[in-house]
């Protein structure tokens, strides 16, 4: 059974197909619904709140001719202690696929272990592969004439600021290893990437090209993309004051953009907090492409759904 839990779960040719399909879905969106998921029901099990992920997946399933089934802890027995094994086996009898947004990465791997249907990672605390695929689609769309990430992303420098131990930073390290990007992470020393992502890449036989620095100007220098995420992720609310104080120097500003390439772009996976991790000026500037990122979640996830439904 094929799953999409990490960015490298698809092979090279599958990745090329997924990216090409995503661009085709965007180009031909008026031709909906399609029959790609006709008669199929896909479950959406969310342990965490969501706007973009939930709406883009629900709309995407419908646009492919399928039926989304929304699940959460309060409406299922898993919230009352039913085991992951039993839940995965039962849902496999009803559904054609399962999309999960949760905290621990081991939990989603356990679902995949016991499920007889494809499982998609819609976010864990370790990785956010759907976001990364959509972001890379957006970079290709804005900076190249190709739909092939192996050609269009190679050599591009992405500078990530703030909490570089978060799932998005991990996913960018993995993306850099897959597609030859130069990933530079900049934040406080105590928020540098954890060993887990390095260990994962090594076990997967990947050689990521990334570095960490506390010098934000070094990170921004000659960058193609300046990227940031929220400073206080879900589950870290009790650390809010401390995190904001320690990361204040890593706010993305117009001055930081002066060090990047002239055509550098600003990206953010949202929700964005203007005045915290990024200034109002940058957020509202022509360099900001975060709404394109958000839209491309729909097209890319439709492509991922189609790919898994055909596997």
C-alpha positions, 0 to 999 in steps of 0.5 A, spaced: 500 500 500 502 506 498 502 512 502 504 519 502 507 521 509 514 524 507 516 528 501 520 522 499 515 517 499 514 518 491 519 515 486 522 520 481 518 519 476 512 519 480 514 526 483 514 528 476 507 526 474 505 529 481 507 536 479 505 535 472 498 533 474 498 539 479 499 544 474 494 541 469 489 541 475 490 549 476 490 550 468 484 546 467 480 548 474 474 550 470 473 542 468 470 540 474 468 535 477 472 530 474 472 522 475 478 521 478 475 519 485 468 518 482 465 513 487 470 514 492 470 516 500 476 519 503 476 520 510 479 527 513 481 525 521 484 532 524 487 532 531 489 539 530 485 545 527 485 547 520 483 552 515 487 551 508 488 544 509 481 542 511 478 546 506 483 545 500 482 537 501 475 537 502 474 542 496 479 538 492 476 531 493 469 534 491 472 537 485 475 530 483 468 527 484 469 524 491 466 524 497 470 527 503 468 524 510 470 529 516 472 526 522 475 529 529 476 526 536 470 529 539 466 525 533 469 518 533 471 513 538 478 514 538 477 520 542 475 516 547 481 511 547 479 506 541 486 504 539 489 506 532 490 499 530 482 498 530 480 505 528 485 504 522 482 497 520 475 499 521 476 505 517 479 501 511 473 497 511 469 504 509 473 509 506 478 509 500 483 513 503 485 517 509 488 524 510 490 525 517 493 532 521 496 530 527 501 531 532 506 526 533 509 523 526 509 516 529 502 516 530 500 517 522 506 512 521 502 507 526 495 508 522 499 507 515 502 500 518 495 498 520 490 501 514 489 497 508 488 504 504 492 510 502 494 515 508 496 522 507 500 526 512 496 533 512 501 535 517 505 532 523 510 536 528 515 533 524 513 534 517 508 537 512 509 534 506 503 537 502 505 544 504 512 543 501 510 540 494 505 546 494 510 551 495 515 548 490 510 548 485 509 555 487 516 557 486 517 553 479 511 557 477 514 564 479 521 563 477 522 558 472 518 555 465 518 548 468 514 543 472 520 539 473 522 540 480 529 536 479 530 541 474 527 548 476 529 548 484 536 545 483 541 551 486 536 555 489 537 558 495 531 558 500 533 562 507 528 560 513 527 564 519 525 563 526 523 557 529 528 552 525 526 546 529 519 546 526 516 541 521 516 546 516 524 547 517 524 539 517 520 539 510 525 544 507 531 540 509 528 534 506 526 538 500 533 541 499 536 534 499 530 531 494 531 537 489 538 540 490 536 546 493 541 550 498 537 551 505 539 556 510 536 556 516 537 562 521 534 563 528 536 562 536 541 557 537 536 553 542 531 553 536 536 549 531 534 543 527 533 537 531 538 531 530 531 527 527 531 530 521 538 529 519 538 521 522 531 521 517 535 523 511 541 519 512 537 513 513 533 515 507 540 515 503 539 523 502 544 528 502 541 534 504 545 541 503 543 545 509 546 549 514 544 553 520 546 560 522 544 565 528 546 570 523 540 572 519 544 577 514 548 571 512 542 567 511 539 572 507 545 574 503 543 572 495 537 568 497 532 566 492 526 565 497 525 568 504 521 564 508 518 564 515 513 561 519 509 562 526 513 563 532 508 559 536 506 553 533 500 549 535 501 546 542 507 551 544 502 556 547 505 556 554 512 558 551 509 564 547 512 570 551 519 566 551 519 565 544 517 571 541 522 575 545 528 570 543 526 570 535 524 578 535 531 579 531 529 574 526 523 578 523 523 578 516 524 585 514 525 590 508 532 591 510 533 583 510 530 583 503 536 588 501 541 582 502 537 577 498 537 577 490 533 583 487 528 578 484 527 574 491 520 572 493 517 572 500 513 565 502 509 563 508 505 557 510 500 561 514 497 563 518 501 569 518 502 574 524 504 581 521 508 585 526 511 578 529 515 574 524 514 578 518 513 586 517 506 589 514 511 592 509 513 585 506 507 581 507 503 586 503 509 587 498 509 585 491 514 580 493 509 576 497 506 570 494 503 567 500 496 567 497 499 563 491 502 558 496 495 557 499 491 556 492 496 551 490 495 547 496 488 545 492 491 543 486 497 539 488 493 535 493 488 534 488 494 531 484 497 527 490 490 524 491 489 522 484 496 519 484 495 515 490 488 513 488 491 510 482 497 506 485 
